[in-house]
């Protein structure tokens, strides 16, 4: 479809560079189990895993690799999602970057453009390449055709439901393949009563949520032409924040206080029945299983659908190799191992995220039998596609300095939609977009 083609063209490079079975014939089966011709090698791997289950799964994968590859030892070092961009800037500039880098596709475009990330294309096996869709590969492919990362796990934004609250209100749980925004808004109204809100939505940091869900209305925010990105903020881009604003201040079905909180801050209200629905990343399911009080019953509703469907941005977590590494080949071979379906399924189940690898998704579906929301969460990943903001080199700076504070003001009802449009547009000009 024209819409899908336009979105995919906004990735780090067009998906068309990914032809044939393995990036135009490159890539083969990893052979790192053979002794290294260079002698023993030690690689550093900066992991951003933060949930206990995923930290354990990551360590298990590294330990397994080290056992099978005595001449190529991987040493874990812990990073944080909170400051990974600034930390990598410092590391790259100081020549101290780890060999293997954990990040996300929306954050690496600038590093790729500056030549800090190695091309993995010659090293990734056919099995790994063919397991991931071209749309997702395009999010980690540079303009020159180099593949600067391997995509691992993906997040979608989903609606969690307190099933007891639905039952008490006499409102049936929606079923089907998707949930329209109109029906979502109507549900929230029905579930708002007696001092309780239909929705609690932690939007202290709203930009990623808005950028992702905007795709369901055809909102792309950016047009990419060669190496430059031009911003445009029209009706489609403003649809999601406008709807959230309307549901908060006209319908009064979203708790306005929740919009100023983080997702974790809103969870207690979801648990105690203050909110019948909670919107957040699908990884929140892990927190529900660990932290929900005894007797709390929840479900994941069908994916939210706008006028253009259930599309969200494929902004996968990524594994890259620093171009300055003295052992690019060995680091890439570890990433190829890290990407096998068993490992990806193990990580996905620990983080409650969607594997970029189709065989890994099949493994997750088999392992979980679709229970505890997994069926709906895996379905929410079917419409993931590349989005233009992922290749906008100055996106991280624009997001932090302009988009987030502007959206916060709009969601607090302190500025108009026209003000929001101007601030987003002027902000992009200010960062040299």
C-alpha positions in Angstrom: 0.0 0.0 0.0 1.1 3.6 -0.7 0.8 4.4 3.1 3.1 1.5 4.1 5.6 2.4 1.3 5.8 6.0 2.5 6.4 4.9 6.1 9.0 2.3 5.2 10.9 4.9 3.0 11.4 6.9 6.2 13.6 4.4 7.8 17.4 4.5 8.1 17.3 3.4 4.5 14.7 2.1 2.2 13.9 -1.6 2.6 14.7 -2.1 -1.0 18.4 -2.5 -0.2 17.5 -5.7 1.5 17.2 -8.0 -1.5 17.6 -11.7 -1.8 18.0 -14.1 1.1 20.7 -12.3 3.0 21.3 -8.6 2.2 22.1 -9.2 -1.4 23.8 -12.5 -0.9 26.0 -11.6 2.0 26.1 -13.4 5.3 26.7 -17.0 6.1 26.6 -19.4 9.0 28.6 -18.3 11.9 31.8 -20.3 12.4 33.1 -18.8 15.7 33.1 -22.1 17.5 36.4 -22.7 15.7 39.5 -21.3 17.5 40.1 -17.7 16.7 43.1 -17.1 14.4 43.9 -14.0 16.4 44.1 -15.9 19.7 41.9 -15.3 22.7 39.6 -12.3 22.4 37.6 -10.5 25.1 34.5 -8.5 24.1 32.6 -6.0 26.3 28.8 -6.1 26.0 26.9 -3.1 27.4 23.4 -4.5 28.2 20.4 -2.3 29.1 18.3 -5.2 30.4 16.6 -4.0 33.6 13.9 -6.5 34.6 15.3 -9.3 36.8 14.0 -12.0 34.4 15.7 -10.4 31.4 18.9 -9.7 33.2 19.0 -13.4 34.1 18.2 -14.5 30.5 20.9 -12.2 29.2 23.5 -13.6 31.6 22.4 -17.1 30.7 23.0 -16.4 27.0 26.4 -14.9 27.6 27.4 -17.8 29.9 26.3 -20.3 27.2 28.3 -18.4 24.5 31.4 -18.2 26.7 31.2 -22.0 27.5 31.0 -22.9 23.8 33.5 -20.2 22.6 36.5 -20.3 24.9 38.6 -18.1 22.6 36.0 -15.3 22.4 34.9 -14.2 25.9 32.0 -11.8 26.3 32.0 -9.7 29.5 28.7 -8.0 30.6 28.6 -4.5 31.8 25.4 -2.8 32.9 24.0 0.3 31.2 20.7 2.1 31.6 17.9 3.2 29.3 17.7 6.5 31.3 21.1 7.8 30.0 22.2 5.5 27.2 22.3 8.2 24.5 24.5 10.6 26.5 26.7 7.7 27.8 27.3 6.5 24.2 28.1 10.1 23.0 30.8 10.3 25.8 32.1 6.8 25.0 32.3 7.2 21.3 34.0 10.6 21.6 36.4 9.2 24.2 37.2 6.0 22.3 35.8 3.9 25.2 32.7 2.4 23.6 31.9 -1.2 24.4 32.4 -3.7 21.6 28.7 -4.8 21.6 26.1 -2.1 22.1 22.5 -2.5 23.3 20.2 0.4 22.2 17.1 1.0 20.1 16.7 1.9 16.5 15.3 5.4 17.1 18.5 6.3 19.0 21.2 5.1 16.7 20.6 7.1 13.5 23.0 9.9 14.5 25.7 7.4 15.6 25.4 5.6 12.3 25.6 8.8 10.3 28.8 9.7 12.2 30.4 6.4 11.4 30.5 5.0 15.0 28.7 1.8 14.2 30.2 -1.1 12.2 28.4 -2.8 9.2 27.1 -6.2 10.3 25.9 -7.2 6.9 29.0 -9.4 6.0 28.6 -11.4 9.3 25.0 -12.1 9.9 23.8 -15.6 8.9 21.1 -16.2 6.4 18.9 -17.7 9.1 19.0 -14.6 11.2 18.4 -12.3 8.2 15.5 -14.2 6.8 13.8 -14.4 10.2 13.2 -10.7 10.3 10.9 -8.7 8.0 12.4 -6.2 5.5 10.4 -3.4 7.2 12.1 -4.1 10.5 15.5 -4.5 8.9 15.0 -1.1 7.2 14.9 0.5 10.7 18.6 -0.4 11.2 19.9 0.0 7.6 21.8 3.2 6.8 21.5 5.3 3.6 24.6 3.6 2.2 23.1 0.1 2.7 25.2 -0.8 5.7 23.4 -2.7 8.4 24.3 -0.9 11.7 22.4 -3.1 14.1 20.4 -6.3 14.5 16.8 -5.8 15.7 15.9 -7.9 18.7 12.8 -7.1 20.8 9.9 -4.7 20.0 7.4 -2.9 22.1 3.8 -1.9 21.3 1.4 0.2 23.2 -1.6 -1.8 24.4 -4.7 -1.4 26.6 -4.8 -3.4 29.8 -8.2 -4.0 31.4 -9.2 -4.7 35.0 -11.7 -7.4 34.1 -13.5 -7.2 37.5 -14.1 -3.5 36.9 -15.6 -4.3 33.5 -17.8 -6.9 35.1 -18.9 -4.6 37.9 -19.9 -2.0 35.4 -21.7 -4.5 33.2 -19.5 -3.7 30.3 -18.4 -6.7 28.2 -14.7 -7.0 27.3 -14.2 -6.1 23.6 -13.0 -8.9 21.4 -12.0 -9.1 17.7 -8.8 -8.2 16.0 -8.8 -4.5 16.8 -10.3 -1.8 19.0 -11.2 1.4 17.3 -10.3 4.7 19.1 -14.0 5.6 19.0 -15.0 2.4 20.8 -12.1 2.9 23.2 -13.4 6.4 24.0 -16.9 5.1 24.5 -15.6 2.3 26.8 -13.8 4.8 28.9 -17.0 6.9 29.3 -19.0 3.9 30.4 -16.4 2.9 32.9 -16.1 6.4 34.5 -18.4 6.6 37.5 -18.4 7.0 41.3 -15.2 8.8 41.4 -13.3 6.3 39.3 -11.9 6.9 35.9 -12.1 4.7 32.8 -8.4 5.2 32.1 -5.1 5.8 33.9 -2.4 6.7 31.5 1.1 7.5 32.6 2.3 10.1 30.1 5.0 12.0 32.0 7.2 11.2 28.9 4.5 11.3 26.1 6.5 11.6 22.9 7.2 8.0 22.1 3.6 7.0 22.8 2.2 9.8 20.6 4.7 9.2 17.7 3.9 5.5 17.7 0.1 5.7 18.0 -0.1 8.5 15.4 0.8 6.0 12.7 -2.7 4.5 13.1 -4.0 7.8 11.8 -1.4 8.2 9.1 0.6 10.6 11.2 4.3 10.4 10.4 5.7 13.8 11.6 8.7 13.6 9.3 9.5 13.4 5.6 12.9 12.0 4.8 14.8 13.1 1.7 18.2 11.5 1.4 20.1 12.4 4.5 17.8 15.2 5.7 14.4 15.1 7.5 11.7 17.7 7.2 9.0 18.0 9.9 5.3 18.4 9.2 2.6 18.5 11.9 -0.9 18.2 10.5 -4.3 16.8 11.5 -3.0 13.2 11.4 -0.1 14.0 13.7 -2.3 15.8 16.2 -5.1 13.3 16.3 -3.8 11.2 19.2 -2.9 14.1 21.5 -6.3 15.8 20.7 -8.2 12.6 21.5 -6.3 12.2 24.8 -7.0 15.9 25.6 -10.7 15.4 24.8 -11.0 12.3 26.8 -9.4 14.0 29.8 -11.1 17.4 29.8 -14.4 16.9 27.9 -15.3 13.3 28.6 -13.4 13.4 32.0 -12.7 9.7 31.5 -8.9 9.9 31.9 -7.5 10.9 35.2 -5.6 14.2 34.5 -3.2 13.5 37.4 -2.1 10.2 35.7 -1.0 12.2 32.6 1.8 13.8 34.8 3.0 10.5 36.2 5.2 7.7 34.9 3.6 4.4 34.0 4.8 2.7 37.2 3.3 5.5 39.3 -0.1 4.8 37.7 -0.1 1.1 38.3 -1.2 1.2 42.0 -4.4 3.0 40.8 -5.0 0.3 38.3 -4.6 -2.3 40.9 -6.9 -0.7 43.4 -9.7 -0.2 40.9 -9.3 3.6 40.5 -8.9 2.9 36.7 -10.7 0.3 34.7 -8.1 0.5 31.9 -4.4 1.3 31.8 -2.4 2.1 28.6 1.2 1.3 28.4 4.0 -0.7 26.8 3.3 -4.4 26.6 6.3 -5.0 28.9 4.1 -3.8 31.7 2.5 -7.3 31.7 5.7 -8.5 33.5 5.0 -6.0 36.3 1.4 -7.1 36.5 2.4 -10.7 37.0 4.9 -9.8 39.6 3.2 -6.9 41.5 -0.6 -7.3 41.1 -2.3 -8.0 44.4 -3.8 -11.5 44.9 -7.2 -11.8 43.2 -6.5 -9.0 40.7 -7.7 -10.1 37.2 -6.5 -8.5 34.0 -6.5 -8.9 30.3 -5.0 -7.2 27.2 -7.5 -5.7 24.9 -7.3 -5.9 21.0 -4.8 -3.4 19.4 -6.0 0.2 19.1 -7.0 1.1 15.6 -7.1 4.6 14.0 -8.4 5.6 10.6 -5.4 3.8 9.0 -5.4 0.7 11.1 -3.4 -0.6 14.0 0.0 0.4 12.7 2.7 1.4 15.2 6.4 2.1 14.8 8.8 -0.8 14.7 11.3 0.7 17.1 13.2 -2.5 18.0 15.8 -2.8 20.6 19.1 -3.2 18.8 22.5 -4.9 19.0 25.3 -3.0 17.3 29.1 -3.2 17.2 31.3 -0.2 17.7 33.2 0.6 14.5 36.3 1.3 16.7 36.2 -2.3 18.1 39.3 -4.3 17.3 37.2 -7.4 17.0 34.2 -6.5 14.8 33.9 -9.9 13.3 33.8 -11.8 16.6 31.4 -9.2 18.1 29.1 -9.6 15.1 29.3 -13.4 15.5 28.1 -13.1 19.1 25.2 -10.9 17.9 24.3 -13.6 15.4 24.2 -16.1 18.2 22.2 -13.7 20.4 19.6 -13.5 17.6 18.8 -17.2 17.4 15.1 -18.1 18.0 15.7 -19.8 21.3 17.6 -16.9 22.8 15.2 -14.3 21.4 12.2 -16.2 22.8 13.9 -16.4 26.2 14.5 -12.7 26.3 11.1 -11.8 25.0 9.3 -13.9 27.6 11.4 -12.3 30.3 10.7 -8.8 29.1 7.2 -9.5 27.8 8.2 -7.9 24.5 7.7 -9.1 20.9 10.7 -10.7 19.1 11.6 -9.3 15.7 12.3 -12.8 14.6 9.3 -14.7 13.3 10.5 -18.1 14.5 11.1 -16.6 18.0 7.5 -15.3 18.0 6.3 -18.7 17.1 8.3 -20.1 20.0 6.8 -17.5 22.4 3.3 -18.4 21.3 4.0 -22.1 21.9 5.7 -21.6 25.2 3.0 -19.2 26.6 0.0 -20.8 24.9 -1.2 -17.3 24.3 -2.1 -16.9 28.0 -1.7 -13.8 30.2 -2.3 -11.5 27.3 0.3 -13.0 25.1 -2.1 -13.7 22.2 -3.2 -10.0 22.1 0.3 -8.7 22.5 1.8 -10.8 19.7 -1.1 -9.7 17.5 -0.3 -6.1 18.3 3.1 -6.6 16.7 1.7 -7.7 13.3 1.3 -4.1 12.0 4.7 -2.8 13.1 6.5 -0.9 10.4 9.4 1.5 9.9 8.6 5.1 10.8 10.3 8.3 9.5 11.3 9.6 13.0 13.6 6.6 13.4 16.0 8.0 10.7 15.8 11.6 11.8 19.3 12.1 13.2 18.4 14.9 15.6 15.2 13.1 16.9 16.6 12.3 20.4 17.5 16.0 21.0 14.2 17.2 19.6 12.3 14.7 21.6 13.9 15.6 24.9 14.2 19.4 24.5 11.1 20.3 22.6 8.5 17.5 21.9 8.2 16.2 25.4 7.7 19.6 27.2 5.4 20.8 24.4 3.2 17.7 24.6 3.2 17.9 28.4 1.8 21.4 28.2 -0.8 20.4 25.7 -1.9 17.4 27.7 -2.1 19.6 30.8 -4.5 21.8 28.7 -2.1 24.8 29.0 -1.6 25.4 25.3 -3.7 25.0 22.2 -3.3 22.5 19.3 -2.0 25.4 17.2 0.6 26.2 19.9 1.6 22.6 20.0 2.1 22.5 16.2 4.2 25.6 16.3 6.4 24.5 19.2 7.1 21.1 17.6 7.9 22.7 14.3 10.0 25.5 15.7 11.8 23.0 17.9 12.9 20.9 14.9 14.3 24.0 13.3 16.2 24.8 16.5 18.0 21.5 16.6 19.1 21.9 13.0 16.6 19.4 11.6 
